[in-house]
Amino acid sequence: MAMATDHPRSAVVRAWLAEGRAKGIAEGKAEGKAEGKAEGKAEGKAEGEAKAVLLILEARDIPLPDEARARILACTDLDTLESWVRKAATAKSADELFL
């Protein structure tokens, strides 16, 4: 008596499963790569905005306490950072950024 795995259709099923598994792995890798790329871009933009805030304050000779510097560098919210860039252009102190 032939076993179920000896049936000709079993080879076809195994091939389909292998193909599906390979396709799933490839799609997962592509999705992960795209997500990583998007995260990297967002982090890069945030770092650039934070650096802009620091450079503007430095160019204007505005003293920057360590706590304020750390807060600026730790921020990842682009809207907040863009707001700080605008405020840095006219602020009389670093504290004014956070109002």
C-alpha positions as CSV (number, residue, x, y, z in Angstrom):
1,M,0.0,0.0,0.0
2,A,1.4,3.4,-1.0
3,M,1.8,6.1,1.6
4,A,0.2,9.5,1.3
5,T,3.5,11.1,0.6
6,D,4.1,8.8,-2.3
7,H,1.1,10.1,-4.2
8,P,2.0,12.2,-7.2
9,R,-0.1,15.1,-6.0
10,S,2.0,15.2,-2.8
11,A,5.0,16.5,-4.8
12,V,2.8,19.2,-6.3
13,V,1.5,20.2,-2.9
14,R,5.0,20.3,-1.5
15,A,6.2,22.4,-4.4
16,W,3.3,24.9,-3.9
17,L,4.0,25.1,-0.2
18,A,7.7,25.7,-0.8
19,E,6.8,28.4,-3.4
20,G,4.4,30.0,-1.1
21,R,6.9,29.9,1.8
22,A,9.6,31.5,-0.4
23,K,7.2,34.2,-1.6
24,G,6.2,35.0,1.9
25,I,9.8,35.3,3.0
26,A,10.7,37.5,0.1
27,E,7.6,39.8,0.8
28,G,8.5,39.9,4.5
29,K,12.1,41.0,3.7
30,A,10.9,43.6,1.3
31,E,8.4,45.0,3.8
32,G,11.0,45.1,6.5
33,K,13.5,46.8,4.3
34,A,10.9,49.5,3.3
35,E,9.9,50.1,7.0
36,G,13.6,50.4,8.0
37,K,14.3,52.8,5.2
38,A,11.3,55.0,6.2
39,E,12.4,55.0,9.8
40,G,15.9,55.9,8.8
41,K,14.7,58.8,6.8
42,A,12.5,60.1,9.6
43,E,15.3,59.8,12.1
44,G,17.6,61.6,9.7
45,K,15.2,64.5,9.2
46,A,14.7,64.8,13.0
47,E,18.5,64.9,13.6
48,G,18.8,67.5,10.9
49,E,16.1,69.7,12.4
50,A,17.7,69.4,15.9
51,K,21.0,70.3,14.5
52,A,19.5,73.4,12.8
53,V,18.0,74.5,16.2
54,L,21.4,74.2,17.8
55,L,23.3,75.9,15.0
56,I,20.8,78.9,14.9
57,L,21.1,79.3,18.7
58,E,24.9,79.1,18.5
59,A,25.1,81.6,15.6
60,R,23.0,84.0,17.6
61,D,25.2,83.5,20.8
62,I,22.2,82.2,22.8
63,P,23.4,80.2,25.8
64,L,22.2,76.7,25.7
65,P,22.0,74.8,29.0
66,D,22.8,71.1,28.9
67,E,19.2,70.1,29.7
68,A,17.9,72.2,26.8
69,R,20.5,70.7,24.4
70,A,19.6,67.2,25.5
71,R,15.9,67.9,25.1
72,I,16.4,69.2,21.6
73,L,18.6,66.3,20.6
74,A,16.2,63.7,22.0
75,C,13.2,65.1,20.2
76,T,12.0,63.0,17.3
77,D,8.7,64.9,16.5
78,L,9.3,66.9,13.3
79,D,6.5,69.4,14.0
80,T,8.0,70.2,17.3
81,L,11.5,70.5,15.9
82,E,10.3,72.7,13.0
83,S,8.6,75.0,15.6
84,W,11.8,75.2,17.6
85,V,13.7,76.1,14.4
86,R,11.4,79.0,13.8
87,K,11.5,80.1,17.4
88,A,15.3,79.8,17.5
89,A,15.5,82.6,14.9
90,T,14.0,85.1,17.2
91,A,14.3,83.7,20.8
92,K,16.1,85.8,23.3
93,S,16.8,82.7,25.4
94,A,16.8,78.9,25.0
95,D,13.8,78.8,27.3
96,E,11.7,80.6,24.8
97,L,11.9,77.6,22.5
98,F,9.8,75.5,24.8
99,L,7.0,78.0,25.5
